[in-house]
Amino acid sequence: MARDYPLSEYRNFGIMAHIDAGKTTCSERILYYTGKSHNIGEVHDGAATMDWME
């Protein structure tokens, strides 16, 4: 199976913090401000991109 994007275009980042410290909120903002996501998903709405496994 061919890759959709070359491996050189992948970026991984990790965030470690206590519960309710804003990890998902921070990662949603990173995706939005880098142009990888066109909307900011809110955790309390259940619309956060980082909360989905697909």
mmCIF entry with sequence, helices, sheets and N, C-alpha, C, O atoms, coordinates in Angstrom:
data_MODEL
# 
_entry.id   MODEL 
# 
_entity.id                         1 
_entity.type                       polymer 
_entity.pdbx_number_of_molecules   1 
# 
_entity_poly.entity_id                      1 
_entity_poly.type                           'polypeptide(L)' 
_entity_poly.nstd_linkage                   no 
_entity_poly.nstd_monomer                   no 
_entity_poly.pdbx_seq_one_letter_code       MARDYPLSEYRNFGIMAHIDAGKTTCSERILYYTGKSHNIGEVHDGAATMDWME 
_entity_poly.pdbx_seq_one_letter_code_can   MARDYPLSEYRNFGIMAHIDAGKTTCSERILYYTGKSHNIGEVHDGAATMDWME 
_entity_poly.pdbx_strand_id                 A 
# 
loop_
_entity_poly_seq.entity_id 
_entity_poly_seq.num 
_entity_poly_seq.mon_id 
_entity_poly_seq.hetero 
1 1  MET n 
1 2  ALA n 
1 3  ARG n 
1 4  ASP n 
1 5  TYR n 
1 6  PRO n 
1 7  LEU n 
1 8  SER n 
1 9  GLU n 
1 10 TYR n 
1 11 ARG n 
1 12 ASN n 
1 13 PHE n 
1 14 GLY n 
1 15 ILE n 
1 16 MET n 
1 17 ALA n 
1 18 HIS n 
1 19 ILE n 
1 20 ASP n 
1 21 ALA n 
1 22 GLY n 
1 23 LYS n 
1 24 THR n 
1 25 THR n 
1 26 CYS n 
1 27 SER n 
1 28 GLU n 
1 29 ARG n 
1 30 ILE n 
1 31 LEU n 
1 32 TYR n 
1 33 TYR n 
1 34 THR n 
1 35 GLY n 
1 36 LYS n 
1 37 SER n 
1 38 HIS n 
1 39 ASN n 
1 40 ILE n 
1 41 GLY n 
1 42 GLU n 
1 43 VAL n 
1 44 HIS n 
1 45 ASP n 
1 46 GLY n 
1 47 ALA n 
1 48 ALA n 
1 49 THR n 
1 50 MET n 
1 51 ASP n 
1 52 TRP n 
1 53 MET n 
1 54 GLU n 
# 
_struct_asym.id          A 
_struct_asym.entity_id   1 
# 
loop_
_struct_conf.conf_type_id 
_struct_conf.id 
_struct_conf.pdbx_PDB_helix_id 
_struct_conf.beg_label_comp_id 
_struct_conf.beg_label_asym_id 
_struct_conf.beg_label_seq_id 
_struct_conf.pdbx_beg_PDB_ins_code 
_struct_conf.end_label_comp_id 
_struct_conf.end_label_asym_id 
_struct_conf.end_label_seq_id 
_struct_conf.pdbx_end_PDB_ins_code 
_struct_conf.beg_auth_comp_id 
_struct_conf.beg_auth_asym_id 
_struct_conf.beg_auth_seq_id 
_struct_conf.end_auth_comp_id 
_struct_conf.end_auth_asym_id 
_struct_conf.end_auth_seq_id 
_struct_conf.pdbx_PDB_helix_class 
_struct_conf.details 
_struct_conf.pdbx_PDB_helix_length 
HELX_P HELX_P1 AA1 LEU A 7  ? GLU A 9  ? LEU A 7  GLU A 9  5 ? 3  
HELX_P HELX_P2 AA2 LYS A 23 ? TYR A 33 ? LYS A 23 TYR A 33 1 ? 11 
HELX_P HELX_P3 AA3 THR A 49 ? ASP A 51 ? THR A 49 ASP A 51 5 ? 3  
# 
_struct_conf_type.id          HELX_P 
_struct_conf_type.criteria    ? 
_struct_conf_type.reference   ? 
# 
loop_
_atom_site.group_PDB 
_atom_site.id 
_atom_site.type_symbol 
_atom_site.label_atom_id 
_atom_site.label_alt_id 
_atom_site.label_comp_id 
_atom_site.label_asym_id 
_atom_site.label_entity_id 
_atom_site.label_seq_id 
_atom_site.pdbx_PDB_ins_code 
_atom_site.Cartn_x 
_atom_site.Cartn_y 
_atom_site.Cartn_z 
_atom_site.occupancy 
_atom_site.B_iso_or_equiv 
_atom_site.pdbx_formal_charge 
_atom_site.auth_seq_id 
_atom_site.auth_comp_id 
_atom_site.auth_asym_id 
_atom_site.auth_atom_id 
_atom_site.pdbx_PDB_model_num 
ATOM 1   N N  . MET A 1 1  ? 0.834   -1.166 0.000  1.00 0.00 ? 1  MET A N  1 
ATOM 2   C CA . MET A 1 1  ? 0.000   0.000  0.000  1.00 0.00 ? 1  MET A CA 1 
ATOM 3   C C  . MET A 1 1  ? 0.892   1.248  0.000  1.00 0.00 ? 1  MET A C  1 
ATOM 4   O O  . MET A 1 1  ? 1.754   1.395  0.867  1.00 0.00 ? 1  MET A O  1 
ATOM 5   N N  . ALA A 1 2  ? 0.688   2.127  -0.954 1.00 0.00 ? 2  ALA A N  1 
ATOM 6   C CA . ALA A 1 2  ? 1.496   3.341  -1.081 1.00 0.00 ? 2  ALA A CA 1 
ATOM 7   C C  . ALA A 1 2  ? 1.065   4.389  -0.050 1.00 0.00 ? 2  ALA A C  1 
ATOM 8   O O  . ALA A 1 2  ? -0.101  4.461  0.336  1.00 0.00 ? 2  ALA A O  1 
ATOM 9   N N  . ARG A 1 3  ? 2.020   5.182  0.376  1.00 0.00 ? 3  ARG A N  1 
ATOM 10  C CA . ARG A 1 3  ? 1.717   6.271  1.320  1.00 0.00 ? 3  ARG A CA 1 
ATOM 11  C C  . ARG A 1 3  ? 1.083   7.447  0.567  1.00 0.00 ? 3  ARG A C  1 
ATOM 12  O O  . ARG A 1 3  ? 1.435   7.723  -0.580 1.00 0.00 ? 3  ARG A O  1 
ATOM 13  N N  . ASP A 1 4  ? 0.156   8.127  1.222  1.00 0.00 ? 4  ASP A N  1 
ATOM 14  C CA . ASP A 1 4  ? -0.438  9.329  0.628  1.00 0.00 ? 4  ASP A CA 1 
ATOM 15  C C  . ASP A 1 4  ? 0.538   10.498 0.680  1.00 0.00 ? 4  ASP A C  1 
ATOM 16  O O  . ASP A 1 4  ? 0.561   11.338 -0.219 1.00 0.00 ? 4  ASP A O  1 
ATOM 17  N N  . TYR A 1 5  ? 1.344   10.545 1.738  1.00 0.00 ? 5  TYR A N  1 
ATOM 18  C CA . TYR A 1 5  ? 2.326   11.605 1.916  1.00 0.00 ? 5  TYR A CA 1 
ATOM 19  C C  . TYR A 1 5  ? 3.694   10.975 2.135  1.00 0.00 ? 5  TYR A C  1 
ATOM 20  O O  . TYR A 1 5  ? 3.792   9.921  2.764  1.00 0.00 ? 5  TYR A O  1 
ATOM 21  N N  . PRO A 1 6  ? 4.743   11.597 1.631  1.00 0.00 ? 6  PRO A N  1 
ATOM 22  C CA . PRO A 1 6  ? 6.082   11.050 1.885  1.00 0.00 ? 6  PRO A CA 1 
ATOM 23  C C  . PRO A 1 6  ? 6.404   11.101 3.376  1.00 0.00 ? 6  PRO A C  1 
ATOM 24  O O  . PRO A 1 6  ? 5.926   11.983 4.089  1.00 0.00 ? 6  PRO A O  1 
ATOM 25  N N  . LEU A 1 7  ? 7.193   10.179 3.832  1.00 0.00 ? 7  LEU A N  1 
ATOM 26  C CA . LEU A 1 7  ? 7.551   10.092 5.240  1.00 0.00 ? 7  LEU A CA 1 
ATOM 27  C C  . LEU A 1 7  ? 8.189   11.380 5.755  1.00 0.00 ? 7  LEU A C  1 
ATOM 28  O O  . LEU A 1 7  ? 8.058   11.705 6.935  1.00 0.00 ? 7  LEU A O  1 
ATOM 29  N N  . SER A 1 8  ? 8.872   12.109 4.888  1.00 0.00 ? 8  SER A N  1 
ATOM 30  C CA . SER A 1 8  ? 9.516   13.360 5.300  1.00 0.00 ? 8  SER A CA 1 
ATOM 31  C C  . SER A 1 8  ? 8.505   14.447 5.679  1.00 0.00 ? 8  SER A C  1 
ATOM 32  O O  . SER A 1 8  ? 8.878   15.447 6.292  1.00 0.00 ? 8  SER A O  1 
ATOM 33  N N  . GLU A 1 9  ? 7.229   14.260 5.320  1.00 0.00 ? 9  GLU A N  1 
ATOM 34  C CA . GLU A 1 9  ? 6.196   15.249 5.627  1.00 0.00 ? 9  GLU A CA 1 
ATOM 35  C C  . GLU A 1 9  ? 5.445   14.945 6.916  1.00 0.00 ? 9  GLU A C  1 
ATOM 36  O O  . GLU A 1 9  ? 4.575   15.720 7.312  1.00 0.00 ? 9  GLU A O  1 
ATOM 37  N N  . TYR A 1 10 ? 5.755   13.846 7.572  1.00 0.00 ? 10 TYR A N  1 
ATOM 38  C CA . TYR A 1 10 ? 5.095   13.501 8.828  1.00 0.00 ? 10 TYR A CA 1 
ATOM 39  C C  . TYR A 1 10 ? 5.758   14.249 9.980  1.00 0.00 ? 10 TYR A C  1 
ATOM 40  O O  . TYR A 1 10 ? 6.979   14.407 10.009 1.00 0.00 ? 10 TYR A O  1 
ATOM 41  N N  . ARG A 1 11 ? 4.948   14.702 10.919 1.00 0.00 ? 11 ARG A N  1 
ATOM 42  C CA . ARG A 1 11 ? 5.453   15.351 12.128 1.00 0.00 ? 11 ARG A CA 1 
ATOM 43  C C  . ARG A 1 11 ? 4.724   14.752 13.316 1.00 0.00 ? 11 ARG A C  1 
ATOM 44  O O  . ARG A 1 11 ? 3.499   14.633 13.312 1.00 0.00 ? 11 ARG A O  1 
ATOM 45  N N  . ASN A 1 12 ? 5.476   14.381 14.318 1.00 0.00 ? 12 ASN A N  1 
ATOM 46  C CA . ASN A 1 12 ? 4.903   13.849 15.547 1.00 0.00 ? 12 ASN A CA 1 
ATOM 47  C C  . ASN A 1 12 ? 5.245   14.790 16.687 1.00 0.00 ? 12 ASN A C  1 
ATOM 48  O O  . ASN A 1 12 ? 6.321   15.387 16.714 1.00 0.00 ? 12 ASN A O  1 
ATOM 49  N N  . PHE A 1 13 ? 4.335   14.914 17.613 1.00 0.00 ? 13 PHE A N  1 
ATOM 50  C CA . PHE A 1 13 ? 4.632   15.688 18.804 1.00 0.00 ? 13 PHE A CA 1 
ATOM 51  C C  . PHE A 1 13 ? 3.969   15.011 19.991 1.00 0.00 ? 13 PHE A C  1 
ATOM 52  O O  . PHE A 1 13 ? 2.966   14.313 19.841 1.00 0.00 ? 13 PHE A O  1 
ATOM 53  N N  . GLY A 1 14 ? 4.524   15.218 21.144 1.00 0.00 ? 14 GLY A N  1 
ATOM 54  C CA . GLY A 1 14 ? 3.973   14.621 22.357 1.00 0.00 ? 14 GLY A CA 1 
ATOM 55  C C  . GLY A 1 14 ? 3.758   15.689 23.416 1.00 0.00 ? 14 GLY A C  1 
ATOM 56  O O  . GLY A 1 14 ? 4.557   16.614 23.564 1.00 0.00 ? 14 GLY A O  1 
ATOM 57  N N  . ILE A 1 15 ? 2.679   15.542 24.137 1.00 0.00 ? 15 ILE A N  1 
ATOM 58  C CA . ILE A 1 15 ? 2.363   16.461 25.227 1.00 0.00 ? 15 ILE A CA 1 
ATOM 59  C C  . ILE A 1 15 ? 2.032   15.617 26.450 1.00 0.00 ? 15 ILE A C  1 
ATOM 60  O O  . ILE A 1 15 ? 1.148   14.761 26.404 1.00 0.00 ? 15 ILE A O  1 
ATOM 61  N N  . MET A 1 16 ? 2.741   15.863 27.536 1.00 0.00 ? 16 MET A N  1 
ATOM 62  C CA . MET A 1 16 ? 2.462   15.154 28.786 1.00 0.00 ? 16 MET A CA 1 
ATOM 63  C C  . MET A 1 16 ? 2.057   16.178 29.838 1.00 0.00 ? 16 MET A C  1 
ATOM 64  O O  . MET A 1 16 ? 2.720   17.199 30.019 1.00 0.00 ? 16 MET A O  1 
ATOM 65  N N  . ALA A 1 17 ? 0.968   15.891 30.521 1.00 0.00 ? 17 ALA A N  1 
ATOM 66  C CA . ALA A 1 17 ? 0.514   16.783 31.587 1.00 0.00 ? 17 ALA A CA 1 
ATOM 67  C C  . ALA A 1 17 ? -0.542  16.048 32.411 1.00 0.00 ? 17 ALA A C  1 
ATOM 68  O O  . ALA A 1 17 ? -0.988  14.959 32.050 1.00 0.00 ? 17 ALA A O  1 
ATOM 69  N N  . HIS A 1 18 ? -0.921  16.658 33.501 1.00 0.00 ? 18 HIS A N  1 
ATOM 70  C CA . HIS A 1 18 ? -1.956  16.092 34.362 1.00 0.00 ? 18 HIS A CA 1 
ATOM 71  C C  . HIS A 1 18 ? -3.316  16.138 33.671 1.00 0.00 ? 18 HIS A C  1 
ATOM 72  O O  . HIS A 1 18 ? -3.484  16.800 32.647 1.00 0.00 ? 18 HIS A O  1 
ATOM 73  N N  . ILE A 1 19 ? -4.267  15.437 34.237 1.00 0.00 ? 19 ILE A N  1 
ATOM 74  C CA . ILE A 1 19 ? -5.645  15.439 33.751 1.00 0.00 ? 19 ILE A CA 1 
ATOM 75  C C  . ILE A 1 19 ? -6.180  16.871 33.772 1.00 0.00 ? 19 ILE A C  1 
ATOM 76  O O  . ILE A 1 19 ? -5.908  17.633 34.700 1.00 0.00 ? 19 ILE A O  1 
ATOM 77  N N  . ASP A 1 20 ? -6.933  17.221 32.751 1.00 0.00 ? 20 ASP A N  1 
ATOM 78  C CA . ASP A 1 20 ? -7.568  18.543 32.620 1.00 0.00 ? 20 ASP A CA 1 
ATOM 79  C C  . ASP A 1 20 ? -6.568  19.699 32.574 1.00 0.00 ? 20 ASP A C  1 
ATOM 80  O O  . ASP A 1 20 ? -6.879  20.808 33.010 1.00 0.00 ? 20 ASP A O  1 
ATOM 81  N N  . ALA A 1 21 ? -5.375  19.444 32.050 1.00 0.00 ? 21 ALA A N  1 
ATOM 82  C CA . ALA A 1 21 ? -4.373  20.506 31.952 1.00 0.00 ? 21 ALA A CA 1 
ATOM 83  C C  . ALA A 1 21 ? -4.444  21.245 30.619 1.00 0.00 ? 21 ALA A C  1 
ATOM 84  O O  . ALA A 1 21 ? -3.792  22.276 30.457 1.00 0.00 ? 21 ALA A O  1 
ATOM 85  N N  . GLY A 1 22 ? -5.225  20.737 29.656 1.00 0.00 ? 22 GLY A N  1 
ATOM 86  C CA . GLY A 1 22 ? -5.370  21.404 28.364 1.00 0.00 ? 22 GLY A CA 1 
ATOM 87  C C  . GLY A 1 22 ? -4.568  20.787 27.240 1.00 0.00 ? 22 GLY A C  1 
ATOM 88  O O  . GLY A 1 22 ? -4.256  21.467 26.263 1.00 0.00 ? 22 GLY A O  1 
ATOM 89  N N  . LYS A 1 23 ? -4.223  19.495 27.355 1.00 0.00 ? 23 LYS A N  1 
ATOM 90  C CA . LYS A 1 23 ? -3.426  18.831 26.312 1.00 0.00 ? 23 LYS A CA 1 
ATOM 91  C C  . LYS A 1 23 ? -4.158  18.794 24.976 1.00 0.00 ? 23 LYS A C  1 
ATOM 92  O O  . LYS A 1 23 ? -3.577  19.130 23.944 1.00 0.00 ? 23 LYS A O  1 
ATOM 93  N N  . THR A 1 24 ? -5.415  18.395 24.984 1.00 0.00 ? 24 THR A N  1 
ATOM 94  C CA . THR A 1 24 ? -6.180  18.313 23.744 1.00 0.00 ? 24 THR A CA 1 
ATOM 95  C C  . THR A 1 24 ? -6.425  19.705 23.182 1.00 0.00 ? 24 THR A C  1 
ATOM 96  O O  . THR A 1 24 ? -6.324  19.906 21.971 1.00 0.00 ? 24 THR A O  1 
ATOM 97  N N  . THR A 1 25 ? -6.741  20.655 24.025 1.00 0.00 ? 25 THR A N  1 
ATOM 98  C CA . THR A 1 25 ? -6.953  22.024 23.576 1.00 0.00 ? 25 THR A CA 1 
ATOM 99  C C  . THR A 1 25 ? -5.689  22.574 22.931 1.00 0.00 ? 25 THR A C  1 
ATOM 100 O O  . THR A 1 25 ? -5.763  23.217 21.883 1.00 0.00 ? 25 THR A O  1 
ATOM 101 N N  . CYS A 1 26 ? -4.547  22.337 23.530 1.00 0.00 ? 26 CYS A N  1 
ATOM 102 C CA . CYS A 1 26 ? -3.268  22.795 22.986 1.00 0.00 ? 26 CYS A CA 1 
ATOM 103 C C  . CYS A 1 26 ? -2.996  22.148 21.626 1.00 0.00 ? 26 CYS A C  1 
ATOM 104 O O  . CYS A 1 26 ? -2.599  22.836 20.685 1.00 0.00 ? 26 CYS A O  1 
ATOM 105 N N  . SER A 1 27 ? -3.204  20.843 21.515 1.00 0.00 ? 27 SER A N  1 
ATOM 106 C CA . SER A 1 27 ? -2.942  20.155 20.256 1.00 0.00 ? 27 SER A CA 1 
ATOM 107 C C  . SER A 1 27 ? -3.920  20.582 19.169 1.00 0.00 ? 27 SER A C  1 
ATOM 108 O O  . SER A 1 27 ? -3.541  20.643 17.999 1.00 0.00 ? 27 SER A O  1 
ATOM 109 N N  . GLU A 1 28 ? -5.170  20.880 19.525 1.00 0.00 ? 28 GLU A N  1 
ATOM 110 C CA . GLU A 1 28 ? -6.136  21.390 18.547 1.00 0.00 ? 28 GLU A CA 1 
ATOM 111 C C  . GLU A 1 28 ? -5.666  22.734 17.994 1.00 0.00 ? 28 GLU A C  1 
ATOM 112 O O  . GLU A 1 28 ? -5.784  22.989 16.795 1.00 0.00 ? 28 GLU A O  1 
ATOM 113 N N  . ARG A 1 29 ? -5.136  23.588 18.858 1.00 0.00 ? 29 ARG A N  1 
ATOM 114 C CA . ARG A 1 29 ? -4.636  24.898 18.416 1.00 0.00 ? 29 ARG A CA 1 
ATOM 115 C C  . ARG A 1 29 ? -3.406  24.739 17.534 1.00 0.00 ? 29 ARG A C  1 
ATOM 116 O O  . ARG A 1 29 ? -3.247  25.477 16.561 1.00 0.00 ? 29 ARG A O  1 
ATOM 117 N N  . ILE A 1 30 ? -2.537  23.793 17.854 1.00 0.00 ? 30 ILE A N  1 
ATOM 118 C CA . ILE A 1 30 ? -1.360  23.532 17.020 1.00 0.00 ? 30 ILE A CA 1 
ATOM 119 C C  . ILE A 1 30 ? -1.789  23.121 15.615 1.00 0.00 ? 30 ILE A C  1 
ATOM 120 O O  . ILE A 1 30 ? -1.262  23.639 14.631 1.00 0.00 ? 30 ILE A O  1 
ATOM 121 N N  . LEU A 1 31 ? -2.736  22.199 15.514 1.00 0.00 ? 31 LEU A N  1 
ATOM 122 C CA . LEU A 1 31 ? -3.220  21.759 14.206 1.00 0.00 ? 31 LEU A CA 1 
ATOM 123 C C  . LEU A 1 31 ? -3.846  22.904 13.419 1.00 0.00 ? 31 LEU A C  1 
ATOM 124 O O  . LEU A 1 31 ? -3.630  23.028 12.213 1.00 0.00 ? 31 LEU A O  1 
ATOM 125 N N  . TYR A 1 32 ? -4.617  23.736 14.102 1.00 0.00 ? 32 TYR A N  1 
ATOM 126 C CA . TYR A 1 32 ? -5.290  24.847 13.438 1.00 0.00 ? 32 TYR A CA 1 
ATOM 127 C C  . TYR A 1 32 ? -4.299  25.903 12.947 1.00 0.00 ? 32 TYR A C  1 
ATOM 128 O O  . TYR A 1 32 ? -4.341  26.300 11.783 1.00 0.00 ? 32 TYR A O  1 
ATOM 129 N N  . TYR A 1 33 ? -3.414  26.354 13.828 1.00 0.00 ? 33 TYR A N  1 
ATOM 130 C CA . TYR A 1 33 ? -2.509  27.444 13.473 1.00 0.00 ? 33 TYR A CA 1 
ATOM 131 C C  . TYR A 1 33 ? -1.394  27.022 12.520 1.00 0.00 ? 33 TYR A C  1 
ATOM 132 O O  . TYR A 1 33 ? -0.749  27.881 11.918 1.00 0.00 ? 33 TYR A O  1 
ATOM 133 N N  . THR A 1 34 ? -1.153  25.730 12.369 1.00 0.00 ? 34 THR A N  1 
ATOM 134 C CA . THR A 1 34 ? -0.194  25.264 11.363 1.00 0.00 ? 34 THR A CA 1 
ATOM 135 C C  . THR A 1 34 ? -0.873  24.946 10.038 1.00 0.00 ? 34 THR A C  1 
ATOM 136 O O  . THR A 1 34 ? -0.211  24.557 9.076  1.00 0.00 ? 34 THR A O  1 
ATOM 137 N N  . GLY A 1 35 ? -2.192  25.110 9.984  1.00 0.00 ? 35 GLY A N  1 
ATOM 138 C CA . GLY A 1 35 ? -2.929  24.908 8.741  1.00 0.00 ? 35 GLY A CA 1 
ATOM 139 C C  . GLY A 1 35 ? -3.290  23.463 8.438  1.00 0.00 ? 35 GLY A C  1 
ATOM 140 O O  . GLY A 1 35 ? -3.731  23.167 7.328  1.00 0.00 ? 35 GLY A O  1 
ATOM 141 N N  . LYS A 1 36 ? -3.115  22.554 9.393  1.00 0.00 ? 36 LYS A N  1 
ATOM 142 C CA . LYS A 1 36 ? -3.425  21.143 9.162  1.00 0.00 ? 36 LYS A CA 1 
ATOM 143 C C  . LYS A 1 36 ? -4.891  20.823 9.429  1.00 0.00 ? 36 LYS A C  1 
ATOM 144 O O  . LYS A 1 36 ? -5.384  19.772 9.019  1.00 0.00 ? 36 LYS A O  1 
ATOM 145 N N  . SER A 1 37 ? -5.582  21.715 10.109 1.00 0.00 ? 37 SER A N  1 
ATOM 146 C CA . SER A 1 37 ? -7.004  21.543 10.387 1.00 0.00 ? 37 SER A CA 1 
ATOM 147 C C  . SER A 1 37 ? -7.673  22.890 10.133 1.00 0.00 ? 37 SER A C  1 
ATOM 148 O O  . SER A 1 37 ? -7.108  23.934 10.460 1.00 0.00 ? 37 SER A O  1 
ATOM 149 N N  . HIS A 1 38 ? -8.870  22.875 9.556  1.00 0.00 ? 38 HIS A N  1 
ATOM 150 C CA . HIS A 1 38 ? -9.541  24.128 9.203  1.00 0.00 ? 38 HIS A CA 1 
ATOM 151 C C  . HIS A 1 38 ? -10.550 24.584 10.248 1.00 0.00 ? 38 HIS A C  1 
ATOM 152 O O  . HIS A 1 38 ? -11.201 25.614 10.077 1.00 0.00 ? 38 HIS A O  1 
ATOM 153 N N  . ASN A 1 39 ? -10.681 23.829 11.319 1.00 0.00 ? 39 ASN A N  1 
ATOM 154 C CA . ASN A 1 39 ? -11.547 24.261 12.417 1.00 0.00 ? 39 ASN A CA 1 
ATOM 155 C C  . ASN A 1 39 ? -10.923 23.840 13.737 1.00 0.00 ? 39 ASN A C  1 
ATOM 156 O O  . ASN A 1 39 ? -10.163 22.874 13.808 1.00 0.00 ? 39 ASN A O  1 
ATOM 157 N N  . ILE A 1 40 ? -11.258 24.583 14.774 1.00 0.00 ? 40 ILE A N  1 
ATOM 158 C CA . ILE A 1 40 ? -10.754 24.272 16.107 1.00 0.00 ? 40 ILE A CA 1 
ATOM 159 C C  . ILE A 1 40 ? -11.840 23.484 16.826 1.00 0.00 ? 40 ILE A C  1 
ATOM 160 O O  . ILE A 1 40 ? -12.893 24.028 17.159 1.00 0.00 ? 40 ILE A O  1 
ATOM 161 N N  . GLY A 1 41 ? -11.584 22.208 17.063 1.00 0.00 ? 41 GLY A N  1 
ATOM 162 C CA . GLY A 1 41 ? -12.549 21.378 17.781 1.00 0.00 ? 41 GLY A CA 1 
ATOM 163 C C  . GLY A 1 41 ? -12.488 21.650 19.275 1.00 0.00 ? 41 GLY A C  1 
ATOM 164 O O  . GLY A 1 41 ? -11.407 21.750 19.855 1.00 0.00 ? 41 GLY A O  1 
ATOM 165 N N  . GLU A 1 42 ? -13.631 21.767 19.880 1.00 0.00 ? 42 GLU A N  1 
ATOM 166 C CA . GLU A 1 42 ? -13.699 22.027 21.319 1.00 0.00 ? 42 GLU A CA 1 
ATOM 167 C C  . GLU A 1 42 ? -13.930 20.723 22.073 1.00 0.00 ? 42 GLU A C  1 
ATOM 168 O O  . GLU A 1 42 ? -14.753 19.902 21.665 1.00 0.00 ? 42 GLU A O  1 
ATOM 169 N N  . VAL A 1 43 ? -13.214 20.536 23.155 1.00 0.00 ? 43 VAL A N  1 
ATOM 170 C CA . VAL A 1 43 ? -13.304 19.311 23.949 1.00 0.00 ? 43 VAL A CA 1 
ATOM 171 C C  . VAL A 1 43 ? -14.697 19.159 24.545 1.00 0.00 ? 43 VAL A C  1 
ATOM 172 O O  . VAL A 1 43 ? -15.282 18.078 24.494 1.00 0.00 ? 43 VAL A O  1 
ATOM 173 N N  . HIS A 1 44 ? -15.229 20.240 25.112 1.00 0.00 ? 44 HIS A N  1 
ATOM 174 C CA . HIS A 1 44 ? -16.531 20.154 25.781 1.00 0.00 ? 44 HIS A CA 1 
ATOM 175 C C  . HIS A 1 44 ? -17.686 19.915 24.803 1.00 0.00 ? 44 HIS A C  1 
ATOM 176 O O  . HIS A 1 44 ? -18.772 19.509 25.216 1.00 0.00 ? 44 HIS A O  1 
ATOM 177 N N  . ASP A 1 45 ? -17.455 20.168 23.498 1.00 0.00 ? 45 ASP A N  1 
ATOM 178 C CA . ASP A 1 45 ? -18.473 19.880 22.481 1.00 0.00 ? 45 ASP A CA 1 
ATOM 179 C C  . ASP A 1 45 ? -18.324 18.474 21.915 1.00 0.00 ? 45 ASP A C  1 
ATOM 180 O O  . ASP A 1 45 ? -19.203 18.004 21.192 1.00 0.00 ? 45 ASP A O  1 
ATOM 181 N N  . GLY A 1 46 ? -17.232 17.800 22.231 1.00 0.00 ? 46 GLY A N  1 
ATOM 182 C CA . GLY A 1 46 ? -16.965 16.481 21.674 1.00 0.00 ? 46 GLY A CA 1 
ATOM 183 C C  . GLY A 1 46 ? -16.513 16.534 20.232 1.00 0.00 ? 46 GLY A C  1 
ATOM 184 O O  . GLY A 1 46 ? -16.598 15.531 19.523 1.00 0.00 ? 46 GLY A O  1 
ATOM 185 N N  . ALA A 1 47 ? -16.034 17.681 19.782 1.00 0.00 ? 47 ALA A N  1 
ATOM 186 C CA . ALA A 1 47 ? -15.665 17.871 18.379 1.00 0.00 ? 47 ALA A CA 1 
ATOM 187 C C  . ALA A 1 47 ? -14.156 17.966 18.163 1.00 0.00 ? 47 ALA A C  1 
ATOM 188 O O  . ALA A 1 47 ? -13.717 18.389 17.094 1.00 0.00 ? 47 ALA A O  1 
ATOM 189 N N  . ALA A 1 48 ? -13.368 17.588 19.141 1.00 0.00 ? 48 ALA A N  1 
ATOM 190 C CA . ALA A 1 48 ? -11.914 17.699 19.023 1.00 0.00 ? 48 ALA A CA 1 
ATOM 191 C C  . ALA A 1 48 ? -11.368 16.613 18.097 1.00 0.00 ? 48 ALA A C  1 
ATOM 192 O O  . ALA A 1 48 ? -11.709 15.437 18.229 1.00 0.00 ? 48 ALA A O  1 
ATOM 193 N N  . THR A 1 49 ? -10.519 17.024 17.162 1.00 0.00 ? 49 THR A N  1 
ATOM 194 C CA . THR A 1 49 ? -9.890  16.085 16.231 1.00 0.00 ? 49 THR A CA 1 
ATOM 195 C C  . THR A 1 49 ? -9.048  15.052 16.968 1.00 0.00 ? 49 THR A C  1 
ATOM 196 O O  . THR A 1 49 ? -9.048  13.875 16.608 1.00 0.00 ? 49 THR A O  1 
ATOM 197 N N  . MET A 1 50 ? -8.337  15.486 17.990 1.00 0.00 ? 50 MET A N  1 
ATOM 198 C CA . MET A 1 50 ? -7.432  14.601 18.720 1.00 0.00 ? 50 MET A CA 1 
ATOM 199 C C  . MET A 1 50 ? -8.150  13.568 19.582 1.00 0.00 ? 50 MET A C  1 
ATOM 200 O O  . MET A 1 50 ? -7.505  12.664 20.114 1.00 0.00 ? 50 MET A O  1 
ATOM 201 N N  . ASP A 1 51 ? -9.452  13.678 19.730 1.00 0.00 ? 51 ASP A N  1 
ATOM 202 C CA . ASP A 1 51 ? -10.211 12.697 20.500 1.00 0.00 ? 51 ASP A CA 1 
ATOM 203 C C  . ASP A 1 51 ? -10.728 11.542 19.646 1.00 0.00 ? 51 ASP A C  1 
ATOM 204 O O  . ASP A 1 51 ? -11.433 10.672 20.156 1.00 0.00 ? 51 ASP A O  1 
ATOM 205 N N  . TRP A 1 52 ? -10.393 11.516 18.363 1.00 0.00 ? 52 TRP A N  1 
ATOM 206 C CA . TRP A 1 52 ? -10.852 10.473 17.447 1.00 0.00 ? 52 TRP A CA 1 
ATOM 207 C C  . TRP A 1 52 ? -9.687  9.587  17.040 1.00 0.00 ? 52 TRP A C  1 
ATOM 208 O O  . TRP A 1 52 ? -8.573  10.073 16.846 1.00 0.00 ? 52 TRP A O  1 
ATOM 209 N N  . MET A 1 53 ? -9.937  8.297  16.911 1.00 0.00 ? 53 MET A N  1 
ATOM 210 C CA . MET A 1 53 ? -8.883  7.335  16.560 1.00 0.00 ? 53 MET A CA 1 
ATOM 211 C C  . MET A 1 53 ? -8.807  7.064  15.059 1.00 0.00 ? 53 MET A C  1 
ATOM 212 O O  . MET A 1 53 ? -7.963  6.272  14.637 1.00 0.00 ? 53 MET A O  1 
ATOM 213 N N  . GLU A 1 54 ? -9.637  7.674  14.249 1.00 0.00 ? 54 GLU A N  1 
ATOM 214 C CA . GLU A 1 54 ? -9.629  7.418  12.804 1.00 0.00 ? 54 GLU A CA 1 
ATOM 215 C C  . GLU A 1 54 ? -8.724  8.344  12.067 1.00 0.00 ? 54 GLU A C  1 
ATOM 216 O O  . GLU A 1 54 ? -8.610  8.254  10.845 1.00 0.00 ? 54 GLU A O  1 
# 
